[in-house]
Amino acid sequence: MRIANPVLSVPGAMQALLALSEAAATTGIDKDLAELICLRVSIMNGCGACIDYHTKLLREAGVEDRKVYAIAGWRDVPYYTDAEKAAFALAEQATHVHVSDEVWNGAAAHFDEKQLAGLMLVIGAINLWNRMNVGTQQKVG
């Protein structure tokens, strides 16, 4: 660990990030879907602390093990709904910044504008957590 987690070191930072997640939760996005997105993005970004944390939350929520363990290969398994797959595609592209019209329209076919905003908040927030944790080499567990 290079430094203590920035959200614990900077007054108000933790509350701000938690408020962002709370705001996303008011948009009608399914909580399990939000956690699956957090896990998928964390795997993409190599954030061990977040992979560990979101896997635990998904298991505690009773999400099927196969949905948790197959998330990296979501395109090739039958465990996810079309809406979930559209959300994962959006999460992957947004993590790389640019979202194609095809992917955006695919998500828009399943989610309304408020839910799309919620998805983007979830994706943005987990990317921020990942970058802070990976960049400062936060420990897992």
MODELLER restraints for C-alpha pairs under 7 A, 6 or more apart:
rsr = mdl.restraints
at = mdl.atoms
rsr.add(forms.Gaussian(group=physical.xy_distance, feature=features.Distance(at['CA:1:A'], at['CA:136:A']), mean=5.96, stdev=0.5))
rsr.add(forms.Gaussian(group=physical.xy_distance, feature=features.Distance(at['CA:1:A'], at['CA:137:A']), mean=4.64, stdev=0.5))
rsr.add(forms.Gaussian(group=physical.xy_distance, feature=features.Distance(at['CA:1:A'], at['CA:138:A']), mean=5.16, stdev=0.5))
rsr.add(forms.Gaussian(group=physical.xy_distance, feature=features.Distance(at['CA:1:A'], at['CA:139:A']), mean=6.57, stdev=0.5))
rsr.add(forms.Gaussian(group=physical.xy_distance, feature=features.Distance(at['CA:2:A'], at['CA:136:A']), mean=5.12, stdev=0.5))
rsr.add(forms.Gaussian(group=physical.xy_distance, feature=features.Distance(at['CA:2:A'], at['CA:137:A']), mean=6.06, stdev=0.5))
rsr.add(forms.Gaussian(group=physical.xy_distance, feature=features.Distance(at['CA:3:A'], at['CA:136:A']), mean=6.05, stdev=0.5))
rsr.add(forms.Gaussian(group=physical.xy_distance, feature=features.Distance(at['CA:5:A'], at['CA:138:A']), mean=6.90, stdev=0.5))
rsr.add(forms.Gaussian(group=physical.xy_distance, feature=features.Distance(at['CA:7:A'], at['CA:13:A']), mean=4.88, stdev=0.5))
rsr.add(forms.Gaussian(group=physical.xy_distance, feature=features.Distance(at['CA:7:A'], at['CA:14:A']), mean=4.86, stdev=0.5))
rsr.add(forms.Gaussian(group=physical.xy_distance, feature=features.Distance(at['CA:8:A'], at['CA:14:A']), mean=6.49, stdev=0.5))
rsr.add(forms.Gaussian(group=physical.xy_distance, feature=features.Distance(at['CA:21:A'], at['CA:122:A']), mean=6.63, stdev=0.5))
rsr.add(forms.Gaussian(group=physical.xy_distance, feature=features.Distance(at['CA:24:A'], at['CA:118:A']), mean=4.51, stdev=0.5))
rsr.add(forms.Gaussian(group=physical.xy_distance, feature=features.Distance(at['CA:24:A'], at['CA:121:A']), mean=5.84, stdev=0.5))
rsr.add(forms.Gaussian(group=physical.xy_distance, feature=features.Distance(at['CA:24:A'], at['CA:122:A']), mean=6.32, stdev=0.5))
rsr.add(forms.Gaussian(group=physical.xy_distance, feature=features.Distance(at['CA:27:A'], at['CA:114:A']), mean=5.58, stdev=0.5))
rsr.add(forms.Gaussian(group=physical.xy_distance, feature=features.Distance(at['CA:27:A'], at['CA:115:A']), mean=5.20, stdev=0.5))
rsr.add(forms.Gaussian(group=physical.xy_distance, feature=features.Distance(at['CA:27:A'], at['CA:118:A']), mean=5.41, stdev=0.5))
rsr.add(forms.Gaussian(group=physical.xy_distance, feature=features.Distance(at['CA:28:A'], at['CA:115:A']), mean=5.88, stdev=0.5))
rsr.add(forms.Gaussian(group=physical.xy_distance, feature=features.Distance(at['CA:29:A'], at['CA:115:A']), mean=5.79, stdev=0.5))
rsr.add(forms.Gaussian(group=physical.xy_distance, feature=features.Distance(at['CA:29:A'], at['CA:118:A']), mean=6.53, stdev=0.5))
rsr.add(forms.Gaussian(group=physical.xy_distance, feature=features.Distance(at['CA:32:A'], at['CA:58:A']), mean=6.85, stdev=0.5))
rsr.add(forms.Gaussian(group=physical.xy_distance, feature=features.Distance(at['CA:33:A'], at['CA:84:A']), mean=6.84, stdev=0.5))
rsr.add(forms.Gaussian(group=physical.xy_distance, feature=features.Distance(at['CA:34:A'], at['CA:122:A']), mean=6.53, stdev=0.5))
rsr.add(forms.Gaussian(group=physical.xy_distance, feature=features.Distance(at['CA:35:A'], at['CA:54:A']), mean=6.19, stdev=0.5))
rsr.add(forms.Gaussian(group=physical.xy_distance, feature=features.Distance(at['CA:35:A'], at['CA:58:A']), mean=6.59, stdev=0.5))
rsr.add(forms.Gaussian(group=physical.xy_distance, feature=features.Distance(at['CA:37:A'], at['CA:88:A']), mean=6.30, stdev=0.5))
rsr.add(forms.Gaussian(group=physical.xy_distance, feature=features.Distance(at['CA:37:A'], at['CA:91:A']), mean=6.71, stdev=0.5))
rsr.add(forms.Gaussian(group=physical.xy_distance, feature=features.Distance(at['CA:38:A'], at['CA:54:A']), mean=6.73, stdev=0.5))
rsr.add(forms.Gaussian(group=physical.xy_distance, feature=features.Distance(at['CA:38:A'], at['CA:126:A']), mean=5.78, stdev=0.5))
rsr.add(forms.Gaussian(group=physical.xy_distance, feature=features.Distance(at['CA:39:A'], at['CA:51:A']), mean=5.59, stdev=0.5))
rsr.add(forms.Gaussian(group=physical.xy_distance, feature=features.Distance(at['CA:39:A'], at['CA:54:A']), mean=5.64, stdev=0.5))
rsr.add(forms.Gaussian(group=physical.xy_distance, feature=features.Distance(at['CA:39:A'], at['CA:55:A']), mean=6.76, stdev=0.5))
rsr.add(forms.Gaussian(group=physical.xy_distance, feature=features.Distance(at['CA:40:A'], at['CA:71:A']), mean=6.12, stdev=0.5))
rsr.add(forms.Gaussian(group=physical.xy_distance, feature=features.Distance(at['CA:40:A'], at['CA:72:A']), mean=6.33, stdev=0.5))
rsr.add(forms.Gaussian(group=physical.xy_distance, feature=features.Distance(at['CA:41:A'], at['CA:91:A']), mean=6.83, stdev=0.5))
rsr.add(forms.Gaussian(group=physical.xy_distance, feature=features.Distance(at['CA:41:A'], at['CA:92:A']), mean=6.78, stdev=0.5))
rsr.add(forms.Gaussian(group=physical.xy_distance, feature=features.Distance(at['CA:42:A'], at['CA:50:A']), mean=5.95, stdev=0.5))
rsr.add(forms.Gaussian(group=physical.xy_distance, feature=features.Distance(at['CA:42:A'], at['CA:51:A']), mean=5.67, stdev=0.5))
rsr.add(forms.Gaussian(group=physical.xy_distance, feature=features.Distance(at['CA:42:A'], at['CA:130:A']), mean=6.26, stdev=0.5))
rsr.add(forms.Gaussian(group=physical.xy_distance, feature=features.Distance(at['CA:43:A'], at['CA:51:A']), mean=6.36, stdev=0.5))
rsr.add(forms.Gaussian(group=physical.xy_distance, feature=features.Distance(at['CA:45:A'], at['CA:130:A']), mean=6.57, stdev=0.5))
rsr.add(forms.Gaussian(group=physical.xy_distance, feature=features.Distance(at['CA:47:A'], at['CA:130:A']), mean=5.48, stdev=0.5))
rsr.add(forms.Gaussian(group=physical.xy_distance, feature=features.Distance(at['CA:47:A'], at['CA:133:A']), mean=6.70, stdev=0.5))
rsr.add(forms.Gaussian(group=physical.xy_distance, feature=features.Distance(at['CA:47:A'], at['CA:134:A']), mean=5.67, stdev=0.5))
rsr.add(forms.Gaussian(group=physical.xy_distance, feature=features.Distance(at['CA:48:A'], at['CA:140:A']), mean=5.96, stdev=0.5))
rsr.add(forms.Gaussian(group=physical.xy_distance, feature=features.Distance(at['CA:49:A'], at['CA:138:A']), mean=6.88, stdev=0.5))
rsr.add(forms.Gaussian(group=physical.xy_distance, feature=features.Distance(at['CA:49:A'], at['CA:139:A']), mean=6.32, stdev=0.5))
rsr.add(forms.Gaussian(group=physical.xy_distance, feature=features.Distance(at['CA:49:A'], at['CA:140:A']), mean=4.31, stdev=0.5))
rsr.add(forms.Gaussian(group=physical.xy_distance, feature=features.Distance(at['CA:49:A'], at['CA:141:A']), mean=6.50, stdev=0.5))
rsr.add(forms.Gaussian(group=physical.xy_distance, feature=features.Distance(at['CA:50:A'], at['CA:130:A']), mean=6.83, stdev=0.5))
rsr.add(forms.Gaussian(group=physical.xy_distance, feature=features.Distance(at['CA:52:A'], at['CA:140:A']), mean=6.86, stdev=0.5))
rsr.add(forms.Gaussian(group=physical.xy_distance, feature=features.Distance(at['CA:52:A'], at['CA:141:A']), mean=6.97, stdev=0.5))
rsr.add(forms.Gaussian(group=physical.xy_distance, feature=features.Distance(at['CA:55:A'], at['CA:68:A']), mean=6.93, stdev=0.5))
rsr.add(forms.Gaussian(group=physical.xy_distance, feature=features.Distance(at['CA:67:A'], at['CA:79:A']), mean=6.14, stdev=0.5))
rsr.add(forms.Gaussian(group=physical.xy_distance, feature=features.Distance(at['CA:83:A'], at['CA:110:A']), mean=5.46, stdev=0.5))
rsr.add(forms.Gaussian(group=physical.xy_distance, feature=features.Distance(at['CA:86:A'], at['CA:106:A']), mean=5.82, stdev=0.5))
rsr.add(forms.Gaussian(group=physical.xy_distance, feature=features.Distance(at['CA:86:A'], at['CA:107:A']), mean=4.86, stdev=0.5))
rsr.add(forms.Gaussian(group=physical.xy_distance, feature=features.Distance(at['CA:87:A'], at['CA:107:A']), mean=5.95, stdev=0.5))
rsr.add(forms.Gaussian(group=physical.xy_distance, feature=features.Distance(at['CA:89:A'], at['CA:103:A']), mean=6.46, stdev=0.5))
rsr.add(forms.Gaussian(group=physical.xy_distance, feature=features.Distance(at['CA:90:A'], at['CA:99:A']), mean=6.91, stdev=0.5))
rsr.add(forms.Gaussian(group=physical.xy_distance, feature=features.Distance(at['CA:90:A'], at['CA:103:A']), mean=6.01, stdev=0.5))
rsr.add(forms.Gaussian(group=physical.xy_distance, feature=features.Distance(at['CA:90:A'], at['CA:104:A']), mean=6.56, stdev=0.5))
rsr.add(forms.Gaussian(group=physical.xy_distance, feature=features.Distance(at['CA:90:A'], at['CA:107:A']), mean=6.83, stdev=0.5))
rsr.add(forms.Gaussian(group=physical.xy_distance, feature=features.Distance(at['CA:91:A'], at['CA:123:A']), mean=5.91, stdev=0.5))
rsr.add(forms.Gaussian(group=physical.xy_distance, feature=features.Distance(at['CA:93:A'], at['CA:99:A']), mean=5.17, stdev=0.5))
rsr.add(forms.Gaussian(group=physical.xy_distance, feature=features.Distance(at['CA:95:A'], at['CA:127:A']), mean=6.84, stdev=0.5))
